[in-house]
Amino acid sequence: MFPRSRKAAPVAAALMVASLVFAGCSTTGADDDKPAASGEKITVSTNKGDVEVPKNPKRVVVLDNTSAETVKAMGITPVAIPKGLFAKSVLGDWISNRDVKDTGTHAEPKFDVIEDVKPDLIIGGYRFAKSEADIKKIAEKTGAAFIDIAAEDAAPKGRVETMRSSTITLGKIFGKDEQARQIVADFDKNLEAAKAQATGQSVFLSIVNGGKIDNGAKRMQPFVAPLNLKDVFAGQAGDHHQNSGLTPEAIAQANPQWVIVMDRDAAVPPTDGSTPKTAAETFRAQQAFAQVEFQQKDRIFYLDNDFYLREGIQDYGENYAALAKAFAAKK
């Protein structure tokens, strides 16, 4: 028996090695009717309809700032991102990681980078909407799936509801369904807290851009849309990409009970390297506000400094929680 076993051992070992080699090359598991996880496909709902995507993709390009923090929370490190468009405060480890390539900005996208990283999945972002056709061509060429699940104003379900659905979709893709549901639950808890405190107060939705106070309703309306608040300018008076001509005196005359401020200068510093005044400093410097209720009672709520860059479900949730506390403290 022993001599036979010793003689058979090399043969058995060779057979075992061969079986492992073939198993490594296979796209199926032990049961030929059940594909291995790496080759599994699932269908998900997106802003542009249903799309078939790989389950647990290994090489992910994330262009969507509204999804990025959720992807990170699920333990995924992408192969490429637009480093200049993501907030260092929450995605700094991605930005500083040399293995994570830079896709450029929406103004100057680096299509060659997206192609070179050979993605399995590309998560498109609304800032890259004008480049979508080119990015889809890259996806087709590389065999990647392309999805648009961005929480933006133009999304069919609206921004806030799309935050929920895109989170659930990402959970389905990355096998993190329970975590996705918890993220949504935490968000809903914070939103409900803000709803409880928003009881019809009049507000001015302000943006500080280039050191000037202007109307930020176009960018901020989605944030206040679920809340019972009254915009004193009814969503009019321009947006942050154009100087509306709104003056501090006009804001004072509108006499809002509260001001909600987005500090764009904090998120996107001047290109000349200068350090602009903070939004709080800019507001304190306005003599026109000295006798106005919101200034006298310190009813000015500042969104987090990176709101302009983040805009996802975590960011909205954090700001809803903070807004609820601010309103409750200064009724």
TAKANOR-V834976 format. One record per residue. RES is the residue in three letters. SS is DSSP state (alpha for helix, beta for strand, coil for the rest). PSI is psi in radians with two decimals (* if undefined). OMEGA is omega in radians with two decimals (NA if undefined). Layout:
{{RES;SS;PSI;OMEGA} {RES;SS;PSI;OMEGA}}
//
This chain:
{{MET;coil;-0.81;-3.10} {PHE;alpha;-0.81;3.11} {PRO;alpha;-0.69;-3.13} {ARG;alpha;-0.73;-3.13} {SER;alpha;-0.74;-3.13} {ARG;alpha;-0.64;3.14} {LYS;alpha;-0.63;-3.09} {ALA;alpha;-0.34;-3.04} {ALA;alpha;-0.84;3.13} {PRO;alpha;-0.67;3.14} {VAL;alpha;-0.79;3.14} {ALA;alpha;-0.70;3.13} {ALA;alpha;-0.73;3.13} {ALA;alpha;-0.72;3.12} {LEU;alpha;-0.66;-3.14} {MET;alpha;-0.76;3.11} {VAL;alpha;-0.77;-3.14} {ALA;alpha;-0.72;-3.13} {SER;alpha;-0.62;3.12} {LEU;alpha;-0.67;3.11} {VAL;alpha;-0.83;-3.13} {PHE;alpha;-0.61;3.11} {ALA;alpha;-0.66;3.13} {GLY;alpha;-0.51;-3.13} {CYS;alpha;-0.24;-3.03} {SER;coil;2.62;3.06} {THR;coil;0.14;3.14} {THR;beta;2.82;3.10} {GLY;coil;-2.80;-3.13} {ALA;coil;-0.62;3.10} {ASP;coil;1.98;-3.07} {ASP;coil;-0.36;-3.12} {ASP;coil;-0.17;-3.10} {LYS;coil;1.87;-3.12} {PRO;beta;2.62;3.09} {ALA;coil;2.75;-3.08} {ALA;alpha;-0.63;-3.08} {SER;alpha;-0.35;-3.13} {GLY;alpha;0.05;-3.08} {GLU;coil;2.47;3.09} {LYS;beta;2.50;3.05} {ILE;beta;2.78;3.11} {THR;beta;2.25;-3.13} {VAL;beta;2.72;3.11} {SER;beta;2.32;3.14} {THR;beta;3.13;3.09} {ASN;coil;-0.34;-3.09} {LYS;coil;0.30;-3.13} {GLY;beta;-3.07;-3.12} {ASP;beta;2.45;-3.13} {VAL;beta;2.41;3.06} {GLU;beta;2.23;-3.09} {VAL;beta;2.78;3.07} {PRO;beta;2.47;3.05} {LYS;coil;2.35;-3.11} {ASN;coil;1.00;3.12} {PRO;coil;2.54;-3.07} {LYS;coil;-0.50;-3.06} {ARG;coil;1.76;-3.01} {VAL;beta;2.26;2.99} {VAL;beta;2.15;-3.12} {VAL;beta;1.91;3.10} {LEU;coil;-0.24;-3.02} {ASP;coil;1.95;3.13} {ASN;alpha;-0.47;-3.11} {THR;alpha;-0.25;3.11} {SER;alpha;-0.29;-2.94} {ALA;alpha;-0.80;-3.08} {GLU;alpha;-0.53;3.08} {THR;alpha;-0.73;3.08} {VAL;alpha;-0.78;3.13} {LYS;alpha;-0.74;-3.14} {ALA;alpha;-0.49;-3.14} {MET;coil;0.14;3.03} {GLY;coil;0.31;-3.11} {ILE;coil;2.31;2.98} {THR;coil;2.02;-3.09} {PRO;coil;2.88;3.08} {VAL;coil;-0.32;3.12} {ALA;beta;2.53;3.12} {ILE;beta;2.83;2.99} {PRO;coil;1.58;-2.96} {LYS;alpha;-0.54;-3.14} {GLY;alpha;-0.13;-3.09} {LEU;alpha;-0.03;-3.13} {PHE;coil;2.61;-3.09} {ALA;coil;2.17;3.14} {LYS;alpha;-0.50;-3.07} {SER;alpha;-0.50;-3.11} {VAL;alpha;-0.36;-3.10} {LEU;alpha;0.43;-3.09} {GLY;alpha;-0.60;-3.13} {ASP;alpha;-0.56;3.02} {TRP;alpha;-0.80;-3.05} {ILE;alpha;-0.65;-3.10} {SER;alpha;-0.16;-3.10} {ASN;coil;2.02;-3.10} {ARG;coil;-0.40;3.12} {ASP;coil;-0.30;3.05} {VAL;coil;1.98;-3.04} {LYS;beta;2.78;-3.08} {ASP;beta;2.09;-3.12} {THR;coil;0.05;-3.09} {GLY;beta;-2.99;-3.13} {THR;coil;3.05;3.09} {HIS;coil;-0.48;3.10} {ALA;coil;-0.61;-3.13} {GLU;coil;1.27;-3.13} {PRO;beta;2.56;3.09} {LYS;coil;1.50;-3.09} {PHE;alpha;-0.58;-3.12} {ASP;alpha;-0.59;3.12} {VAL;alpha;-0.78;-3.13} {ILE;alpha;-0.70;3.14} {GLU;alpha;-0.74;-3.04} {ASP;alpha;-0.50;-3.11} {VAL;coil;-0.07;3.07} {LYS;coil;1.12;-3.06} {PRO;coil;2.66;2.95} {ASP;coil;-0.55;-3.08} {LEU;beta;2.37;3.04} {ILE;beta;2.09;3.11} {ILE;beta;1.77;-3.07} {GLY;beta;2.71;3.13} {GLY;coil;2.64;-3.06} {TYR;alpha;-0.45;3.08} {ARG;alpha;-0.35;3.12} {PHE;alpha;0.31;-3.07} {ALA;alpha;-0.67;-3.12} {LYS;alpha;-0.34;-3.13} {SER;alpha;0.13;-3.01} {GLU;alpha;-0.73;-3.12} {ALA;alpha;-0.74;3.13} {ASP;alpha;-0.67;-3.14} {ILE;alpha;-0.65;3.10} {LYS;alpha;-0.61;3.09} {LYS;alpha;-0.69;3.09} {ILE;alpha;-0.72;3.12} {ALA;alpha;-0.78;3.12} {GLU;alpha;-0.71;-3.11} {LYS;alpha;-0.67;-3.07} {THR;alpha;-0.13;-3.11} {GLY;coil;0.28;-3.14} {ALA;coil;2.74;2.97} {ALA;beta;2.51;3.09} {PHE;beta;2.27;3.09} {ILE;beta;2.54;3.02} {ASP;beta;1.80;3.09} {ILE;coil;0.34;-3.04} {ALA;coil;2.37;3.06} {ALA;coil;1.59;-3.12} {GLU;coil;2.93;-3.10} {ASP;coil;-0.64;-3.06} {ALA;coil;-0.05;3.13} {ALA;coil;2.45;-3.08} {PRO;coil;-0.62;-3.11} {LYS;coil;0.01;-3.05} {GLY;coil;2.94;-3.00} {ARG;alpha;-0.91;-3.02} {VAL;alpha;-0.79;3.14} {GLU;alpha;-0.58;3.11} {THR;alpha;-0.52;3.04} {MET;alpha;-0.76;3.13} {ARG;alpha;-0.90;-3.05} {SER;alpha;-0.66;3.14} {SER;alpha;-0.59;3.09} {THR;alpha;-0.78;3.11} {ILE;alpha;-0.68;3.12} {THR;alpha;-0.78;3.12} {LEU;alpha;-0.65;3.08} {GLY;alpha;-0.68;3.12} {LYS;alpha;-0.74;-3.11} {ILE;alpha;-0.77;-3.03} {PHE;alpha;0.17;3.12} {GLY;coil;0.62;-3.10} {LYS;coil;0.82;-3.06} {ASP;alpha;-0.79;-3.11} {GLU;alpha;-0.73;3.12} {GLN;alpha;-0.69;3.12} {ALA;alpha;-0.76;3.12} {ARG;alpha;-0.62;3.13} {GLN;alpha;-0.68;3.09} {ILE;alpha;-0.76;3.12} {VAL;alpha;-0.73;-3.14} {ALA;alpha;-0.73;3.11} {ASP;alpha;-0.72;3.10} {PHE;alpha;-0.84;-3.11} {ASP;alpha;-0.64;3.10} {LYS;alpha;-0.77;3.14} {ASN;alpha;-0.67;3.11} {LEU;alpha;-0.75;3.13} {GLU;alpha;-0.61;3.10} {ALA;alpha;-0.72;3.12} {ALA;alpha;-0.70;3.12} {LYS;alpha;-0.64;-3.11} {ALA;alpha;-0.47;-3.11} {GLN;alpha;-0.31;-3.14} {ALA;coil;1.74;-3.00} {THR;beta;0.66;3.10} {GLY;beta;0.22;3.12} {GLN;beta;2.54;3.05} {SER;beta;2.44;-3.08} {VAL;beta;2.67;2.92} {PHE;beta;2.16;3.12} {LEU;beta;1.84;-2.97} {SER;beta;2.55;2.97} {ILE;beta;2.37;3.05} {VAL;beta;1.99;-3.03} {ASN;beta;2.16;-3.10} {GLY;coil;0.52;3.14} {GLY;coil;0.16;-3.10} {LYS;beta;2.47;3.06} {ILE;beta;2.18;-3.13} {ASP;beta;-3.13;-3.14} {ASN;beta;2.18;-3.13} {GLY;coil;0.35;-3.03} {ALA;alpha;-0.65;-3.08} {LYS;alpha;-0.71;-3.11} {ARG;alpha;-0.48;-3.00} {MET;alpha;-0.21;-3.13} {GLN;alpha;-0.72;3.13} {PRO;alpha;-0.56;-3.13} {PHE;alpha;-0.73;-3.09} {VAL;alpha;-0.16;-3.08} {ALA;coil;-0.69;-3.14} {PRO;coil;-0.08;-3.02} {LEU;coil;2.65;3.10} {ASN;beta;1.36;3.11} {LEU;beta;2.64;-3.09} {LYS;beta;1.92;3.10} {ASP;beta;2.11;-3.07} {VAL;coil;-0.36;3.11} {PHE;coil;0.20;3.04} {ALA;coil;0.63;3.10} {GLY;coil;0.06;-3.12} {GLN;coil;-3.07;3.06} {ALA;coil;0.46;2.96} {GLY;coil;-3.07;3.13} {ASP;coil;3.07;-2.97} {HIS;coil;-0.25;3.11} {HIS;coil;-0.15;3.14} {GLN;coil;2.39;3.09} {ASN;coil;1.95;-3.06} {SER;coil;-0.26;-3.09} {GLY;coil;0.08;3.13} {LEU;coil;2.29;-3.09} {THR;coil;2.75;3.05} {PRO;alpha;-0.60;-3.14} {GLU;alpha;-0.69;3.13} {ALA;alpha;-0.63;3.11} {ILE;alpha;-0.76;3.12} {ALA;alpha;-0.69;3.13} {GLN;alpha;-0.60;3.10} {ALA;alpha;-0.44;3.00} {ASN;coil;0.99;3.10} {PRO;coil;2.60;3.09} {GLN;coil;-0.58;-3.13} {TRP;beta;2.70;2.98} {VAL;beta;2.30;3.04} {ILE;beta;2.14;-2.94} {VAL;beta;2.33;2.94} {MET;beta;2.13;-3.12} {ASP;beta;1.58;-3.13} {ARG;alpha;-0.58;-3.14} {ASP;alpha;-0.57;3.13} {ALA;alpha;-0.60;-3.11} {ALA;alpha;-0.63;-3.10} {VAL;coil;1.56;-3.10} {PRO;coil;2.69;3.11} {PRO;coil;2.53;-3.12} {THR;coil;-0.31;-3.13} {ASP;coil;0.03;3.09} {GLY;coil;-0.03;3.13} {SER;coil;2.81;3.12} {THR;coil;1.90;-3.10} {PRO;coil;2.82;3.02} {LYS;coil;2.61;3.05} {THR;coil;2.85;3.11} {ALA;alpha;-0.68;3.14} {ALA;alpha;-0.73;3.10} {GLU;alpha;-0.68;-3.14} {THR;alpha;-0.72;3.13} {PHE;alpha;-0.74;-3.12} {ARG;alpha;-0.43;-3.10} {ALA;coil;-0.13;-3.07} {GLN;coil;1.90;3.11} {GLN;alpha;-0.50;-3.11} {ALA;alpha;-0.35;-3.09} {PHE;alpha;-0.10;-2.97} {ALA;coil;-0.67;-3.07} {GLN;coil;0.14;-3.09} {VAL;coil;2.52;-3.03} {GLU;alpha;-0.79;-3.05} {PHE;alpha;-0.54;3.13} {GLN;alpha;-0.75;-3.11} {GLN;alpha;-0.63;-3.10} {LYS;coil;0.13;3.12} {ASP;coil;0.83;3.11} {ARG;coil;1.02;3.09} {ILE;beta;2.08;-3.12} {PHE;beta;2.17;-3.13} {TYR;beta;2.08;3.01} {LEU;coil;2.78;-3.13} {ASP;coil;2.67;-3.01} {ASN;coil;-0.43;-3.10} {ASP;coil;0.31;-3.12} {PHE;alpha;-0.72;-3.10} {TYR;alpha;-0.54;-3.12} {LEU;alpha;-0.53;-3.00} {ARG;alpha;-1.30;3.01} {GLU;coil;0.16;-3.11} {GLY;coil;-3.04;-3.04} {ILE;alpha;-0.61;3.10} {GLN;alpha;-0.78;-3.09} {ASP;alpha;-0.83;3.10} {TYR;alpha;-0.78;-3.14} {GLY;alpha;-0.78;3.12} {GLU;alpha;-0.72;-3.11} {ASN;alpha;-0.57;3.04} {TYR;alpha;-0.74;3.13} {ALA;alpha;-0.75;3.14} {ALA;alpha;-0.66;3.12} {LEU;alpha;-0.71;3.12} {ALA;alpha;-0.75;3.13} {LYS;alpha;-0.70;-3.13} {ALA;alpha;-0.80;3.13} {PHE;alpha;-0.73;-3.12} {ALA;alpha;-0.56;-3.09} {ALA;alpha;-0.37;-3.02} {LYS;coil;0.96;3.12} {LYS;coil;*;NA}}
//
